[in-house]
């Protein structure tokens, strides 16, 4: 068959290709020099198979065949050839033993490695440090560190001194079984015996520390790694970029500002064209929590210059450091003002983080002053995160009457509320005892294509469970039941849209309203243009078990007619059954289809509820 670069190799079909030991030796040497190790070992097996005209190979043929078995990891065949030499009274060379030891070590055959070392001693050969290293490597890969210690003691008795590879194998073995103290002990022994270890050893130890989120010995290992790179004349890029990111994450968790700056500077020096954004965020968060805002802002500017788009979600540590006191927020603000006065660039993420810090403290005056400076002093255009900070400040301070003005400013900037905006406003309305307005807020978000998050639904349902108790007024109990069913229908219909609808569309049974490519998804069966999903049919049993007077249209969230508690329930149910169709027709006509507008939803009036100016103006 053809092998390699199109050259025709001898067919391995029998001994007819060679007739004597000299031809076998020449053919094996040719194959070995061509680095066709697999063909070389296979050719030897075919040539020496039992036949009528079999001949004994010479010593050189054994040498080529054993070396080829070591290259191809044929440990069993190589060991068999060594045994044949030993039976003939020929002492194999140490390189032949070492070649088969490497094959056994790579295949994890520890018992075969120990057997070969014992046979070397019986043949009068003293195993070298390379042979012992292969045995140690096999033991460390199998996690047998106690046996590895016995091999080290045996090497000491035999007068064999460990070398660089010996200590590296032991360090890796102890790290693999989680014995970091023993690994550092072997590392110190290697440094005392050899002066300095190979850079790969220090990189392995650093990787173990990063995996366990530890910064122990990291500065010392970095210094030794620089010395080792100089000693072995290697390139500067000894630490991979991913390892730098992991070490920066560990330093950020341990709030080690000096180590974070050291790692960031080294990484930027070795990889000037590659800036990992998450590593920069970790370093900025660490420095921000320790109050070193100038260094944190410089790192953010490097990320922005590299094309990174920073969000407030990535800067929670820096935000936490700014929220410690208003004085810290002012110090960061004046720092940005000085940078702007000096002609240095100031980006939107740095101002947004100060804006969110002021909003999180509930200081609405500082929040509005920073928002005005964002446009006038720094010359930046506000983003949706900037307006969400204003919503947060309004919620924290309770001044919900300012919401309408914020929405008008968003409209001027051609921005629309996102899911976080609706979540903040829903939490504000729920916090100030306006649950019906909070439900209407969620409905408005769904109508504009922004669906409630799990946190928002959990918040509404937590309050709804309290409102459904028997000691609560009738109106609050009805609203609580409405919210619980709202969350149920939302989840069931969303399950249909995400999982079932694509299959129905392929089968030709899907509905356009449930298509994932539609602009506004209809989650509720009662909405205009919405189809009937299997989940909505499945939820009929849930609705049938409920009282008829609590039935409602979940899409429009229209309050049902209030009934007197003194009347007979059976009469009310029979009356409602007869007029059910008429009520649904009337509710459909009166319900307004939700549209993506900038104003807040109008509150459905509930009899007996007092009107308050602050929250009522925000909900109008």
Buried (B, 14 or more C-beta within 10 A) or exposed (E): EEBEEEEEBBEBEEBEBBEEBEEBBEBBBBBBEBEBBBBBBBBBBBBBEEEEEEBEBEEBBBBBBBBBBBBBBBBEBBBBBBEBBBEEEEEBBBEBBBBBBBBBBBBEBBEBBBEBBEBBEEBEBEBBBBBBBBBBBBBBBEEBBEBBBEBBEBBEEEEBEBBBBBBBBBBBBBBBEEBBEBBBBBBEBBBEBBEBBBBBBBBBBBBBBBEEBBBEBBBEBBEBBBBBBEEEEEEEEBBBBEBBBBBBBBBBBBBBBEBBBBBBEBBBEBBEEEBBBEBBBBBBBBBBBBBBBBBBBBBBBBBBEEEBEBEBEBBBBBBBBBBEEBEBBBBBBEBBBEBBEEEEEBBBBBBBBBBBBBBBBBBBEBBBBBBEBBBEBBEBEBBBBBBBBBBBBBBBBBEBBBBBEBBEBBEEBEBBBBBBBBBBBBBBBBBBEBBBBBBBBBBBBBBBEBBBBEEBBEBBBEBBEEBBEEEBEEBBBBBBBBBBBBBBBBBBBBBBBEEBBBEBBEEEEBBEBBBEEEEBBBBBBBBEEBBEBEBBEEBEEEBEEEEBBEBBBBBBBBBBEEBEEEEEEEEBEEBBEEEEEEBEEEBBEEBEEBEBEBEBBEBBEBEEEEEEEBBBBBBE
